[in-house]
Amino acid sequence: MMPTIFINPFSQEAKELVKNTGDLNNIIEDNLYLFHIIEHTSGQKLDDDSRIPRSIWELSIKRIEWYLQKKGRQKYHPGYYRFLFNPKLAEFDVITFYVLAQAIGARFNPNSREARVFIESEGELVKERLSRTENHLKDNISTSILEELLDGEKPHWTQLKKLLENRKIKLTELILEDGKVILDKKSQQGRTQHIIDSIREKIIPYLIMQETEEYIHKVHEMAAKIEPHHTLLELADKIREKISQQFFIPKKAVTGTIRASRLDFDAFPPCIKNTIAGVKAGNRNDAIVLLLTGFISYARLYPSIFKDRKPHKVSDFDPNLDITLNEILPLIYEAADNCEPPLFQDDPQEKFNITAKLGFGLHETPSLEHEGESKWYTPMSCEKIKIHLPILCKPDKLCEKIQNPLTYYNRKRWEKKEKGDKDIPRSNTRR
């Protein structure tokens, strides 16, 4: 039978396993038993040794790589990742989960792109593992996991508040009895079983994602008090590199026309790099809301705005707002948290202003139903930056004759391409 720890890393059994695990230095060492399990996984492709993880360190990277490639639908070969669905890997997988969570929580802000990718990858793994579970085992496994996650009690619908608020599940999808959510078919007295099964399969991944997010917050708070292990920080840097290389890029933004392009951090102008590093009180609001929000969103989605001069909405390039919510906003929020003091700590209203500058009106987060309530603003011009944010304006040679940070970004990317930098993301082009 599949061990529940293979799906729920927050069970007591999983926590005890991690508690009894040895020195973190060991995660970089080859483990012959791990290799043996992967080598004998049914359907596993073995024609490329570089694709087979031999340590917890390598398994951590492969876990993230699987999600990025599956999400991006680029060069995705499922045969190379069969081991991720082999229950015999359960104990290694639990340790890998906590190593990843601690590495990301220690190095990055909980709102960062890296944190979001990890949380989403965990949810996707849980969904797929549940879907691969044999039908005659699924009922017992789902029941056990829900008991672990919900302390063995039937949850009141209000206990699923976060899932309901985030629209991960609708109240109308739940079966209620005196306010309690029915998740066990045995208590149904003949009610339809498949409805309950589908609810459980939907709730479990999101509950685990929610627990993962809360755990990362705890790790991040602890890392501010205690120096994280250097191995964790090195792994976090490797994960950031992997995400930067392979983060999902839509093949096209909307029917027909302009492609979004991956961010090239090396091409950012000095004022933007200084903003991301952190801004002190007095300059925080303008730097984050008026400068960085416009720059990051246009650089990621529509860097040719000043060339094309055609008005667009964010959804023209990001139809489901996946990039906006999972990449653009986390970068902006991370810069806001780098401020002294953190921007949202004493000015939470600025989250609403950031959303408004993206064209979604005064709401905490963007949603398609609010798009058009405000304008999608371009970043401040260089002239305005010199006047209002002189502390950030540290011009280099390329800044001469440049009128906007976005113009600098496009020029720098063009220069890199001319010099033969093959790693530069392709610029927006028309089909």
N, C-alpha and C positions, 0 to 999 in steps of 0.2 A: 504493500500500500504506500502511496506517496506520502512522505512526511509533511505535516502542515508547515514546518519551518521553511520548506521550499517555496511556500507562497507567503507566509506571514513571518517576517523577521522580528516582529514585536511580541511573539509568544514568550512565555516564561522559559520554555526549553531553549529557544534561540538566545535569549539573554544570558542564560547560564552557560551556554556553549561559548559565547563571546567572552564572558567573564573568566573562563578557564583557559582562554587562548594565550599563547606565550608572547614573547617579546615582539614588538612591531618590526624590529629589524629583520625578523624572519620572513616577512611578506615578500621580500625581493629574492629569496632563495628558491631554487627549483624544487618542486615536490613531485617525486616519482609516482606517488599514488594519484595525485591530481592528473598527471599526464596519462596514467593507465586508464582512468575513468573516461577521459575524453577520447583516447585512442579506441576504446571499445564501445563508444556511443553509437547506437544504430543510426545509419544514414550520414554519419560525420565524414566530411571530405578530408582526406589526409595527404593530398598531393602537394601541399605547401606547408612546410614546417613553421614558417613565420606566422602562420595563422593559428597555431595551436598554443594556447597559454600554458606555461610551465610553472607559474608562480601566482600567488595572490595578486601581486602587483600587475602582472600581465592580464590576469583574469578581470581585474578592475577596469582596465583600459578596454578590453574586448566587450565588456558589458555595455559601456558607453558607445563604443564603435558600432555595435549591433543596432542600437536604437537610431543613431545618426544615419546609418546607411539605409535602414528600413524606412525611416521617415523621409529621407531624401529620394528614395527610389533610384539611387544612382549606384551602379556597380554592386548591387545587393545580391549576394549569393547565399541563400539560407543554409545550404549544406555546410558552410564553414562555421555555423553557429548552432548546430544541433545540440552541442553539449550543454547549452543554456537551458535545455528542456529535459535533461536527464536527471531524474530525482536522486540518483546516486551522488550527484554533485552537491546535495543540499547543505551539508556542513561547510564546505568550502564557499558556497554561495552566500550563506549567512555572514560569515566572516568578511567576505568581499563587500557585502552591503554596508557593514558598519565601517569598514576601512574607507570606503568611498564617501559615506556620509560625514565621517569625521574629517577627512581631507578637505572636502568641499566646504563644510561648515567652518573649519579653521581658517581657510584661506580667503573665502569669498563671502560677500554679503548674502543673506538669505533671499534677497530679491534679485540676485545676479542671474545672468544667463546660464552659468554653470549649474547653479542650484536648480533652476527650472528644468534644465535638460535631465539632470539626475532624477528629480522627482517624477517627471513624465516617463522616463525610461523604466523606473520601478513599476509605475502603473501599467505600462504596456507589457512588461514581463509577466506581471500577475495575471492580466487579462489572457495572455496567450497560454500561460501554464494552466489556468483554469479551463480554457477551451480545449486543451489537449488531454485533460483528465478523463479517464474512462467513465462512462455514464453511471455504471454500477457503483463507482467509488465517489463520484462527485458530490452526492447528497451528504454523506458522512463527513467528507472533507470540508465542504462549505459550512456545515453546521458547526464543526469544531472551530474553524477559523473565526466565525462570527461570535462564538462564545468567548474566544480569546480576546477579540477586539472590543467586545461590548460587556466584558466582565460577567458573562454567563446569563445576562438578563435580556428580556425582550426590550428593545429600546423604545422610548416614547418618541413620537415624531420630532419633537423639539431637539432631541439629541443628534439628529441629522441636520441640524440648522445650517452648518457650513456647506454641506452638499446641496441643500435646497437653495441657499443664497447664491451659490456659484453655478446654479442650474445644471449640476451634474446629474441630478435626478429631480423629478417633479413630484409634488405631493400627491397628485392624482394617480401616479404610478404605484403608490404604496397601498398595501392592504392593511387597514387599521381596525383595531378592536379596542374600544375604550381608550383611544389615543395611543395604544401600543402598536408597533409595526410587526405584522405577522411575517416571520421569515422561515418558519418551520412547517412543512406540509402536514406533519403529524397532528398539529393542532387545528387543522383546517376543516376536519369533519366533512371531507368530500369536495372541498374547493379545488379549483384547477391547480394542478401541481406545477405546470410549466410556467405559470405567471410568477409563482414564488421563486422558482429556480432562476428565472431571468432577472428578478429583482436582486437576488443575492449575488449573482454574477456581476451585476452592475455596481452594487454597493461596495463589495469587498475591495476592488482595486482603488476606488476613491477614498475609502477609509484608510487604506495603507498609505496612499499618497499624502493624505492629511496628517497621519502620524509621522511620516517621513519629513514633511515640512516643519512640523513642530520640533522634531529631534534636531534638525539642522539649526533651528533658532537657538536651541539649548547649547549646542556645540559652539556656535558663533559667540554666544555670551560668555561661555567658559574660556574660549580662546583669548578673550580680552583680558582675562585674569591670569591665565597660565600659559606659558610658552608652549605651542604645539610641537609635537615630535617632528624633527626635520624630514623624516621619510614621508609623513603625511603631506607636508608642504611641497615636497618634490613631486609627489604623485598628483597633487592638485594642479601644479604648473603643467604637468604632462597632459592632464585632462583638458585644461584650457587650450593647450596647443591643438589637441585632437578636435575639439569643438570648433575652433577657429578655422581649421582646415576643411571640415566636413559638414558644417552646419547647413541645414536644409535651405536650399534656394529654389523657389518656384521656377518652373521652366518658362512660364510667362505670367504676366501679372493679370491680365484681363483679355478677353477675346481679341486677339489681334496684335497688340501693338508693342508696348515697351516692357522690357525685362528689368526686374530688380537685380541688384548686384550685391555681392558680399562686401561687408565693410573692410577697408584696408586701413588698419590702425596706424600704420607707419606713415600714411599720407595725411593724417590729421594735422592741421595748422597748430602753431604754438598755443594760441588762445584756447583751443579745444582741449589739447593735452593738459594744459594748466587747470582747466575747469574740471576735467575728470579726476585729476589728482586731489582736488579738494579746494574749496574756496572759503574764506573766512567770513564771519558775520559782516554785514554791510554790503557785500557783493553777491551773496549766495542766490538771492531770489532772481535777479536779472540774469546771472550767469547760467543758472539751471533752466529757468522757464523761458527766457527770451532768446538765449544764445544756443544752449546745448540741445534743447528739445527740437527746435527747427533743424539744426545741423544734422543730428543723428538720424532723424526720420527721413529727411530728404536725401542724405548721403546713402542711406540704406535702400530707399525705395525709388527715388526720382532725382538723382544728382544732376540731370540735364535740364532742370527747371529754368535756369537763366538762359539756356540756349534755345529751348523750345518755346518758352513763354506761353505755355498753354496751362490753364488752371486745371487741377486734378484734385480728387479726393484720395485719401489714404487707401480706401477700398479698391480704387482702380488698380492698385499694385499689390494689395494684400487683401483679397476678397473675403477671407474668413477671419482676418485680423490676427492670424497665427504669429506672423513676424512681429507685429506691433506689440502684442501682449507678451510674447515669449522671448523677444530679443531686444527690441527698441526700448520699451519701458524699463526692463531690468537694468539696462546700461544707464539710463537716466537716473533711476532710483539709486543705483549704486553710487553714482557721482554725488547725488544729494546726500547720501549717508556718509560720504567722505568729507563733507563740509564740516567746519568747526564753528558752532556745534552742528550736528546733523540737521539738515534743513527741515525735515518733517517732524522732528522732535518738538520744536516749538512753533512750527508753522504748517500744520497738516493740510491747511487749505490749499497749499501750493500743488498738491496732487490734482485738485480740481482744475487749477489753472493750466497745468501741463496737459491734461486731457483736452481743455478748451483750445490750446495752441495747436493741437493735432487735428482739430476740426470737429470734435464730438461734444461741444458744449460743456457746461459746468457740471461734470459728473466725476465720481472718483476714478472710474476706469472707462476706457472707450468701449462703446458697443455700437453695432451697426444701426440700431434703431434711433440713435441720437446723432448720427453723422449728418453734418450740414448745419447743425445748430450754431456753429462758429466756423471760422476760416482756418484752413491749414496754413500756418504762418511759416515763412522762410526765416532763416536765422538773421540776427542783427548784422548790419553792414559793418565793415571795418571802421568806418568813420564813427559810428555810434559806439562801437566797442572802445575806441580811443577816448571818447568823451565820458561814457558811463562806467566802463570797466577797464580803466588804464592799467590796473594791477595785473590783468591777464594778458595784455598786449605786449608781447616780447618778440618783435618781428625778426625774422631771419631774412636771408637774401631774396627768397621767393615771394616774400610779402610785398615787395616793391611793386607798385602798379596793380596790386590785387585789391578788389573792392569788397569782397565778401569771403568769409571762411570757406564757403562751398566752392567758390571759384578756385581758391587755393587747392582744395582737395582734388578737384578735377585736373588741375594743372599738374599737380604732383604725381597723380596716377599716370597721366600721359607721359611725363618725363621718365618715370620708372619703366613704362612699357617701351619707350624709345631706346632705353639703355639695355633692353633685353631681359628685364626682370620677369621671369616666367611665372612667378608666384602671385603676381598681381591679379586680383579678380577682374574679369572682363567688364568693361564699362557698359552702360545701357546702350542698346542698339535697337533700331527699328527693324522689324521683319519685312 
